[in-house]
Amino acid sequence: MDKEFICPECGSKEAGNHMMVSREPPTEKNKKDPWASILQQTECASCKNIIPDHLGDRWDNMSIEEAQKKWKETYRKTSRFQKL
C-alpha cells in the first residue's frame, strides 16, 4: 500500500472491509470485464462501494484525480456487482 485509502467515489478516508479475492484466470469471455483481474478490493465505510485497491490506495504514485477518473470511466458502473 503506497498511500492511505481515499474513496474515489465519495472522498472518505474510512476504509471498511478489505478483501483478497480469488478469481478464475481471465478468459476470452471475461477479458472485457475490468474486475476480472482485480484481486484486492476494499469496501468504503462511508458509501459502501467496493473499490479496487489500486485506486483506493493510489498505487504507483497515482493522484486522487487519476483514481477518480479511472473509477468513473472503468469501474463505477459495474461495482454494484462486486460486493460480496
C-alpha positions as CSV (number, residue, x, y, z in Angstrom):
1,M,0.0,0.0,0.0
2,D,1.6,3.3,-1.1
3,K,-0.9,5.8,0.5
4,E,-3.8,5.9,2.8
5,F,-7.2,4.9,1.4
6,I,-9.3,7.6,-0.2
7,C,-12.5,6.5,-1.8
8,P,-12.6,7.8,-5.4
9,E,-16.4,7.9,-5.2
10,C,-17.1,9.9,-2.1
11,G,-13.7,11.1,-0.8
12,S,-13.9,9.3,2.5
13,K,-10.7,8.1,4.2
14,E,-12.6,5.4,6.1
15,A,-11.8,2.0,4.7
16,G,-14.2,-0.8,5.6
17,N,-13.6,-4.5,4.9
18,H,-10.6,-5.3,2.9
19,M,-10.9,-8.4,0.6
20,M,-8.4,-10.6,-1.1
21,V,-10.4,-12.2,-3.9
22,S,-9.6,-15.4,-5.8
23,R,-10.8,-15.4,-9.4
24,E,-10.6,-17.6,-12.4
25,P,-7.8,-16.6,-14.8
26,P,-9.0,-14.1,-17.5
27,T,-10.6,-15.8,-20.5
28,E,-12.0,-14.6,-23.8
29,K,-15.4,-14.5,-22.2
30,N,-14.4,-12.2,-19.3
31,K,-11.5,-10.3,-20.7
32,K,-13.7,-7.2,-21.2
33,D,-14.7,-7.2,-17.5
34,P,-12.5,-4.7,-15.7
35,W,-12.9,-6.6,-12.5
36,A,-11.6,-9.8,-13.9
37,S,-8.0,-9.0,-12.8
38,I,-8.8,-7.2,-9.5
39,L,-7.7,-9.4,-6.6
40,Q,-7.6,-6.8,-3.8
41,Q,-10.5,-4.6,-3.0
42,T,-11.9,-2.5,-0.1
43,E,-15.4,-1.6,0.8
44,C,-15.7,2.2,1.5
45,A,-17.1,2.5,5.1
46,S,-18.9,5.6,4.0
47,C,-20.6,5.0,0.6
48,K,-20.3,1.2,0.7
49,N,-18.9,0.9,-2.8
50,I,-16.3,-1.8,-3.5
51,I,-13.2,-0.1,-4.6
52,P,-10.2,-1.8,-6.3
53,D,-7.2,-1.3,-4.0
54,H,-5.0,0.2,-6.8
55,L,-7.5,3.1,-6.9
56,G,-8.4,3.5,-3.3
57,D,-4.7,3.3,-2.2
58,R,-3.5,5.0,-5.3
59,W,-0.7,2.6,-6.2
60,D,2.3,3.7,-8.3
61,N,2.0,7.4,-7.3
62,M,-1.5,7.7,-8.8
63,S,-3.1,11.0,-7.9
64,I,-6.6,11.2,-6.4
65,E,-7.8,12.8,-9.7
66,E,-6.4,10.0,-11.8
67,A,-8.1,7.4,-9.4
68,Q,-11.4,9.3,-9.6
69,K,-11.2,9.4,-13.4
70,K,-10.4,5.7,-13.7
71,W,-13.1,4.8,-11.2
72,K,-15.8,6.8,-13.1
73,E,-14.8,5.6,-16.5
74,T,-14.0,2.0,-15.9
75,Y,-15.2,0.5,-12.6
76,R,-18.1,2.5,-11.2
77,K,-20.8,1.2,-13.5
78,T,-20.1,-2.4,-12.5
79,S,-19.1,-2.0,-8.9
80,R,-22.5,-2.9,-7.5
81,F,-21.9,-6.5,-8.7
82,Q,-18.7,-6.8,-6.7
83,K,-20.0,-6.6,-3.1
84,L,-19.6,-10.0,-1.5
